[in-house]
Amino acid sequence: DIQMTQSPSSLSASVGDRVTITCRASQGISSWLAWYQQKPEKAPKSLIYDASSLQGGVPSRFSGNGSGTDFTLTISRLQPEDFASYYCQQYNSFPLTFGGGTRVQIK
Amino acid sequence: EVHLLESGGGLVQPGGSLRLSCAASGLTFTNYALTWVRQAPGKGLEWVASISGGGDYTYHADSVKGRFTISRDISKSTLYLQMTSLEAGDTAVYYCAKRSGRNNGPHDYWGQGTLVTVSS
């Protein structure tokens, strides 16, 4: 099974800050990686797919990078509505696996 | 617009059974693989099972293999998760999610979830 390790597990930041979340796969997954945003009591929402492609309707302040085993999600200028949890997921092979999540909180 | 609506959750005793449904609309049902993902209270996301667009391939997590079965009814555009021998550890919100391709791809649309509580 491919293990997905996300870091940090939580962070505190201010509106306007640049935030970067890291996701590492235990083996190479090419670019088969997605990022999801989840707000409390809500379903996950797709942000990024194929490691760096922005899902339709997602603001351009979100960007993804990486391939192989190391990936990042960057929010260039944090907005109030961005305070949420973020998860990476590999879809290179079954079982599909998620990172443990990163909670972005207001400083 | 794609819409996924889960139903069938509720309170069930340990050892009991439950069938979840996910009604899909706004898409050509057989063109997309579908997945069940669950989230235990206060925890992260866990993949449960996936099925191909035509229903010919299914995959289940080891934690549910032999107890849960994913299926789809093309005539009803509905995804199912038959759950048996339920355990306390199965307590979670269960989401259905659409994949971007017939057999694979990321999950681009999610339902709102249905809560399953396993307790005596």
Interface residues (C-beta under 8 A of the other chain):
Chain A: A34 Y36 Q38 K42 A43 P44 K45 S46 Y49 D50 Q55 Y87 Q89 Y91 F94 P95 L96 T97 F98 G99 G100 G101
Chain B: T35 V37 G44 L45 E46 W47 S50 Y59 A61 D62 Y95 A97 R99 S100 N104 G105 P106 H107 D108 Y109 W110 G111 Q112 G113
